[in-house]
Amino acid sequence: MEPVIISVVMSVYNAEVYLDEAIESILNQTYKSFEFIIINDGSTDKSLDIIEKYADKDNRIVLINRENRGLPYSLNEGILLAKGKYIARMDADDISLPSRLEEQVSFMGNNPEIGVCGTAVLNLSTGSSWILSSTDKMLKSELLFSTVFAHPTVMMNKALLLENQLFYNETFLQSQDFELWIRLADYTKFANLKIPLLRYRILEDSITRQANRKIEERYKRIKSIFEKSLKKLGIQNSEEENRLHFNLSVNSRIEENNIEFSVLKKYFQKIIEGNKQKNIFDDTELLKVLGKKWLWNMYYKKEIKGFFSKYFFYGLWSMLSK
């Protein structure tokens, strides 16, 4: 029997509408040496029937069926059960393109210093591509404000997780990926493949969209995550600065809050000074990240004085070099 190289882990909760497409997209991969751990997380629809239908036909499927315990618990369960060298994430409403596993396992095999590898994605509704930053230095700098991977595209080195006891924090029912990347950043290098290898479905009832409707709860949760990055820089923010940082983490929040350039410049300088002391992020990549936030603020404020700043040029550099 061929050794299992990849363990695909997918948690399912009431996903009957899209589940067939998601499962078939994994079973039809060009790379064949994998197991497919599917955790039915207490679904009350026909999800279990659908999973069992495929499990009866393909012995690569490992079915776990139990009561609902939430996504982070399910993902940790899958990691502990996995036999593969690599853990590949998958969501029950997305579609992996046929060469996804082959492309990622080849890249990680050729770049053993990379512990987490994501990919670009295609929006299933619009057909547009979402190309993420690809280099470790830029991704680590971007992590100061937000998650840097499309979570269902990620492939991770299992030994890295187990040896350092790096699991999803089960108290984070949302943003559990962002919180994990912050901790993983201290142990390994990151990368994103620039080619889209997953069709991503944006649903009105998705976890993230539900969280965005409860903005105060989201603020408290996200603040507890980005404070870990700020702590590495030796920065302790005031409540006003934490609100500013949170607004910068989501571009639509910049629009809603109409940030003054003088306030932005002062806060950016605080981050830069912290990085000079602690040397956590690459100086140039950090300036590019701050520059992108500056450009978004310019876009919403439509004020010409935003052009007269180094952040404008670094933001433009970042956009042009992506």
N, C-alpha and C positions, 0 to 999 in steps of 0.2 A: 504493500500500500504506500502511495506517495506521502511524504511528510507534509504536514500542513505548514505553510509559510505565512499565510494571512488568516486572521480571524476577523470576519466582518461582524460587527455588533450593531444590532438594530432593536430599539425598543418600540413596541407597538401599543398604542392606546386608542381604540375606536377609530381606526384608519381604513375601514373597509372600502371606502370610495376609491382610494388611490393605491391600495396595498398590492394588488396584482402587478401593477406596473413597476412598483419599487422592487418587489421580490424578483420578478423576471429580469430586471436590469442587472441584478447581481448574478443570478444563475447563468446569464448569457454573456458573462465577461470572457474576453479573449484569454485571460489568465485563469487557469483552472484549479490551482493548488491552494484551495481555501476551504475553511469551514464557515458556515453562515449561522451565527448565534442569533436567534430571534426570540426576544422576550416579550411574551404577551402580558402586558402590565395591567391585568384586570379589565380588559375590554368587555363592554356590555353589548357590542354590536356583533357582526359576523366575522370579525377579524380572526378569531381562533379557527373557525372553519376554513378560512382562506389559507391560513398558515399550514394547517394540517393537510390540506389538499396538496400543497407543494412538498411538504415533508415526506409524504407517502411516496413521492416520485423521485426525490433527490436526497440521497443519504448525507450530503454535505450540510444539510440543515439540522441544527441542534435547537430543538424547541423547548423553551422554558415557559410554563404556564402557571400563573399564580395571581394572587390578589394585587390590587393597585398599590404601588409604593413610590411612584414618581420616577422621573427620568434619571436624575443623578444616581439614585440607588440602582436602577436597572443597568446603567452604563458600568458602574463599578462591579456589579455582579457579572456582567459579560467579560470584563477585563480579567477577573479572577478565574473564570471558566476557560478562557482562551488558551488554545494550544499553540497558536502561531507565534512567529517571531514578531510580527507586526499586527497591530490592532487598527482596523479600518472602520471608521464611523459611517453609518448610513441612517437616514431618516425614512419613515414609512410613507411619506408623501412626496418624495423626490425620485429622480431617475438618474442612475449612474450611467454615463456613456460607456460603450462596450470595452474601450481600452483603458478605463480608469485605473483598475488595479495593476495592470501590466505597466502602465506609465509610472505609477507611484512606486511600486516595488523596485523597478529598475533604477529610478532616481535615488531611492534610499540605499540601495545596495551599492551604488557608485559613489555615494556621499555619506559614509557611515557617521560623520559628525552631526548630521541632521537627525534630530530625534522626533520632530513633528513636521509633517509635510501636508499642506493643503493644496487646493487648485483654484483656478478661476471657475466661475459658474455662469450658466445661462439662465436668464429669467424665463420660466415656462410661459408666463402670460404675454410678455412683450418680445421675447426672442433676443433681447439685448444681452450683451456680455458684461459681467462684473469682474474686471481684472484687478486683482489685489497686488499690493507690493510683494516683491519676491525675495529680497535679500534679508539676511538675518539682522544686520544693523538697522535697517529701516523698520522692519517689523518690531524689533524690540523698542524702538523709539515711539512708534505708533501705539504700542501697548500702553503707553502713559495715559492715553485717552480712551481707548476702546479696544474691543476684540480685534484680532488681526487675521482670523481664519473664518471661512465659511464652514461652520462646525461639521455638517454632514460630509464634507470633502476630506476630512483629516485622516491621515494615517500616522500612527505613533509606534515607536519602538517599545515593545512590551517590557523588556528588561529594564529600560530606563524608569518606567513607572513603578515596577515592583521593587527594584533595588533601593529606590529613594522614597518609597511609600507615597507616591504622588497619585492620589485618586481624586475623583470629583468630590467636592464638598457637598454633602447631602442636605445641608441647610439652605443651599442656594437652589431653589426650585426653578428659578430663571437665572440667566447669566452665569451658570455653572462653568461654562467653557472659558469665559473671560477670566474668572477667578483662578482656574487651573493654569491658564497660560502664564499668568503673573508669577506663579510659583515655579512652573517649568522653565521659565526664562533663565533662572539661575543655574540650571543643570545642563542645558543643551542648546543647540542652534536650531533656528526655525527656517522654513522655506515655503514658498508657494509656487507651484507650477503655473506658468502664464497661460497655458492652454485650458479652455473650459472642459471639464470632465464630469460635470454634474448639471442636470437640469433642476433648477431650484424653484419650488412652488411657494409663493407668498399667499398665505391664507389669512382671512380676516380674523379668524379665531385662534391664530397661532399664539404660542406662549409669549413671544416678544411683543406682539401687538396688544395683547391683553395687558401686559405690564406697562406699556406706554400710556394706556388709558388711566393708569393709577400712578401718576407722575411722582407723587410724594413718596410712595413706597419704592418706586424705581430709584429715586434720588438716594434714599437711605442705603439701598442695596449697592448701587454703583459706587457711592462714596466709600463704602467699606472696602471696595476692591481697589479703586485708584489710590486710596490712602496708603496702600501697601507699596505702590510705586513711589509715591511722594516720600514715604519713610526712608526708602533706599537713598533718596537725594538729601536726606536730612531736613526735609521741609515739613513743617506743621502749619496747616492753613487755618485762617479764621473761617467762620461759617460763611461769610460773604465770598471768600476766595474759593471755598469748596463748591458753592453754588455756581460760581463762574466756571470752575473746572468741569462741573457736570454739564453746564450749558454748552461748553466747547466739545463735549464728547458726542453730541448729537447735533448735526448741522441744522436741523429744524429748530432746535432750541436757541441757536445763535440768532435766527430770524426773529423769533418771538421776543427775545430779550434785548435786542438793539444795543450791543455792547460798544461802549466808547473806546476809540482807539487808544486813548491815553491809559485807560484801565487795562486794556489788553497788553499794551507795551510794558507796563509796570509788572504785571503778573508773569509775562514771558521772561522778563529779566530775572525775576526771582527763581524761575526754573533753571535758567541758564547758569546763574551763580551757583545753585545747588549742584548742578552737574559738574561745574568746574572743581568743586570741592570733592565730590565723590567719584567722578569719572565713571558713571553708570552707562550713559548712552554715548554713541558716536556724536561728536560736536556738530558735524555738518548735517548728519541725518536728523538730529534733533531740531536744528534750525529749519530744515525742510518741512518737518511735521508742523512746527509752529507757524511756518509760512503758509501752509495750506489752510490752517485755521484763520489766519489773517485774510487770506483771499476770500474765504467764505463770508467773513464779516464785511469785507468790501462789497461783495456781491449783494448782500442784503441792505447795507447802509447806503450804497451808491454815492459815496463821498470821495472826492478826488484826492483828499489829503492822505488817503490810504496808500497811494502810489509812492509817496516819499518816505519809504521805510525799507530797511534791509529785508524785512519779513516778506514784503511784496516780491522781491527778486528771488528769495529762497523758495517761496511758494510756487512761483512760476517755474523755477528750475525743477522742482519736484514734479509738477504736473507734466512738464515736457519730457522728463526722463523716465516716466513710469513705464 
